Structures are given as structure tokens and as C-alpha cells.
Amino acid sequence: MEGSPSTDDDLRDVFKMLYADDDWALASDSEPEDSDHLSNTDGIDIEVTDNEEQLPIRIYSGRITKKRLFSALDSLFSQGNKSISKRQRIYNPPAPSIPSLILSIQPIPVLPLPETYAPFSALSLLSRLLTFQPYTYFPQYPPGLSPVRAAMKGWVNEGREGLKCEVCGGKWGLGGLQDVGNEEMRSKLGEKLAKGFEERHKKNCAWRICASPENLYEQLRHLIHPPISSSLAPLASHLSLECLTLPSLRFLSPLNSVQVERLANLFKPSLTSSISSTIIDVASQLALFGWFPYHPNNPTIQISLDTLPSRTEIVCCRICRRRIGLWNFSSEKDGVKQFDVLNEHLVWCPIRIQDGEKEWWSVSGLLGGQSTQVKRIEEGGIKDLVKVSERMEKRSWRRS
């Protein structure tokens, strides 16, 4: 059955539209000579006059490419007469998202640069806090001049006792304040200088308009050191296997005997059965307060479940990056001091207790504590927040 000439022409046109490349061009499909002036142009606009309306009609050349065909098809499916812009065709890969919890077996993501203005980012806050070191910023300043207050307002430590805003370039210093002998006078002077955290920014600085919220510091601890067994149990296990000094370690802990026993019993199923109870108690408390086994040849501070434990006598906090040699606190030495698992962290570390802050471990579920929200629910503080609508249709299976 032979098709009509009009059908053959239609098929030929469709074939040319789909396969408009030079490899598919046929000599028999070449355009007539009198249409060369159309094929050499991208297209012309011809206005067709009608009695009812006048609309410009776009007539393309005889050679229609795939790009023009797809563009025409896209315009049919687009809403209204809006054409799809070229920017929408470009694929932008999604930015890597920051997890809500970073377990001990996971590495800390790459920190933003200190000059990054991200007032609501906990990792950006940590990037600014890491610039404050004990040898460049006096650790015994009044609470109003603490590194935490400075970093929350966008300041980083530059030089000795110096502060700098990486956004607006403002600089100022606190040199000489530690030389004031009168404690009361030093405290009053610190209150006046603390106003500079806001006033020392330039007028057009973003930190002057919006600083970090107060709860961001607490979020930093929950992000990098979540008090959950899935994160602390592997850490306690590696501490018990890698640190040989634990049985003779003299340490100071803020936990009471009941809390220590509860914590050790919680981690026992994840530890080797041959480990003594003394080592379990010490390893559990070191894990709770954020101490990791540190290997100088492998400075990545995380727990790897795929590699065998290796011996070390150094522990490190991966938040403030404080490193401690446990041999200095061995009970085998006479007159040795105790290793304070809480206060050996740097002054700005979220593991420590800041001025006016409650003990975060006391409200942790690991030690039988309850958060403020849970207490409000049990005490009936959250009532009538959810009500059943009276307009709801009655069903036989629905409680009245």
C-alpha cells in the first residue's frame, strides 16, 4: 500500500526535524534554490493581517534543528506565554547538607572560613572560637569578655589580646586589662569594654545588625558531641582498648557514684567482656566528656570501626583540640595531680560549664535526667495545646 504524496512529504519533514544533523542530510532532501534566502537566516517575522486580530507569526527556516524543536515543545508545556530561561536548564548540584548530629564515628565537616558571615551556623561559630588560644587571649577575663561572647558577636582573635572582624575589618584590643590588680575595678572595666563587641563594628557591618543567637553555643555541643549511646559507646570501647594508662589514671569527675554506675552499665554491652570494671568506669567518663584517643601519625579525631585499635597515651578533644598526655596523671608517680575531665578543656569549649549555665550531663537521658520539655509534659505544663475539633464527624471506631 503506497502512501499519498502529502503523507510522504509529512514524513520527510518529521524526519528532517528529528535528524537535522549533517550526517543525516540527504541530497534528495536539499532545499530548492529559491529558498536559500530563508535557510541562511534564523527566521523572519511575518505579520498576517486578519479581520479579527493581528498576530506576528514566527516562521523558521526549512532546516529546523533539534534545539529549536525541543524549545518549541517546552514552550507548549510551559505555563502561559512564559518561555523557559536558559538559567533553568543549568543543573546546579545541591550543596552538601550538614547533619543534625555528628557521631564519634563520623568526621567533622570542613569548617567555614572565619570571615564567613553565617550567624546561625554552629560550625561557623566553632571556626571563630578556634582562633582563641590561651597564649593569645587571656583565659581569666571577666565573663562579659569571654571568647564565647566575642565569637557570638562575630569577632576572631588576631595577635595577642587582639580582636578583629573579618567582615568589616574592625580591629581593637584588650591589652593591659589583665594587669589591673583590683578585681572590682577590672570587672567594671570589663563591662564597659564588653559593649565594644557591638559598637566596634563598622556601621555597615552585618554583625552589627544580626549576631548569633544565644542558643547556638548549646547547639554546637549537641551537634559535635551528642550525649547518646550510639556515639559514646564506640568511643568508650576504643578508649578502653587503646589507652593503657587508664587503670592507674588519677582523675577528677563531676559525676556522682550513681551516675558513674549507670553510665558504665549502659556501655558494658558494647565493651569487651575481658575489660575490668575500673577501666570501664574511667573510659565511660572520658567518653562522656568528649575525650578521644589521639594518634600523632593519624591526626583525624574520630573513631574508625574498620581499623584495629592502636596504643596511645594521648587524649584529645575534637571540639577545642586540647591534647593531654595521660602519663602525667599516673598514680604510679608521687605527688601527681589529678586529670580534671571537665576543666581540662579550653575555657570556651562547649563541654565546659560557662557562667550561669546548668550542668548539661545532669539533664542527659544517659544519666537518667530529663530535659525541661519532658518535665513540662509530665507535670502537665503542656495541656490543651492539641484539641479535638467538635466538628469532627462521629465514627464508630473513634473515641469520644
C-alpha positions, 0 to 999 in steps of 0.5 A: 500500500503506497502512501499519498504524496502529502503523507510522504512529504509529512514524513520527510519533514518529521524526519528532517526535524528529528535528524537535522544533523549533517550526517543525516542530510540527504541530497534528495532532501536539499532545499530548492534554490529559491529558498536559500534566502530563508535557510541562511537566516534564523527566521523572519517575522511575518505579520498576517493581517486578519479581520479579527486580530493581528498576530506576528507569526514566527516562521523558521527556516526549512532546516529546523534543528533539534534545539529549536524543536525541543524549545518549541515543545517546552514552550507548549508545556510551559505555563502561559506565554512564559518561555523557559530561561536558559538559567533553568536548564543549568543543573546546579548540584545541591550543596552538601547538607550538614547533619543534625548530629555528628557521631564519634564515628563520623568526621567533622565537616570542613569548617567555614572560613572565619570571615564567613558571615553565617550567624546561625551556623554552629560550625561557623561559630566553632571556626571563630572560637578556634582562633582563641588560644590561651597564649593569645587571649587571656583565659581569666577575663571577666565573663562579659569578655569571654571568647564565647561572647566575642565569637557570638558577636562575630569577632576572631582573635588576631595577635595577642589580646587582639580582636578583629572582624573579618567582615568589616575589618574592625580591629581593637584590643584588650591589652593591659586589662589583665594587669589591673590588680583590683578585681572590682575595678577590672570587672567594671572595666570589663563591662564597659569594654564588653559593649565594644563587641557591638559598637566596634563594628563598622556601621555597615557591618552585618554583625552589627545588625544580626549576631548569633543567637544565644542558643547556638553555643548549646547547639554546637555541643549537641551537634559535635558531641551528642550525649547518646549511646550510639556515639559514646559507646564506640568511643568508650570501647576504643578508649578502653582498648587503646589507652593503657594508662587508664587503670592507674589514671588519677582523675577528677569527675563531676559525676556522682557514684550513681551516675558513674554506675549507670553510665558504665552499665549502659556501655558494658554491652558494647565493651569487651567482656575481658575489660575490668570494671575500673577501666570501664568506669574511667573510659565511660567518663572520658567518653562522656566528656568528649575525650578521644584517643589521639594518634600523632601519625593519624591526626583525624579525631574520630573513631574508625570501626574498620581499623584495629585499635592502636596504643596511645597515651594521648587524649584529645578533644575534637571540639577545642583540640586540647591534647593531654598526655595521660602519663602525667596523671599516673598514680604510679608517680608521687605527688601527681595531680589529678586529670580534671575531665571537665576543666581540662578543656579550653575555657570556651569549649562547649563541654565546659560549664560557662557562667550561669549555665546548668550542668548539661550531663545532669539533664542527659537521658544517659544519666537518667535526667530529663530535659525541661520539655519532658518535665513540662509534659509530665507535670502537665505544663503542656495541656490543651495545646492539641484539641479535638475539633467538635466538628469532627464527624462521629465514627464508630471506631473513634473515641469520644 
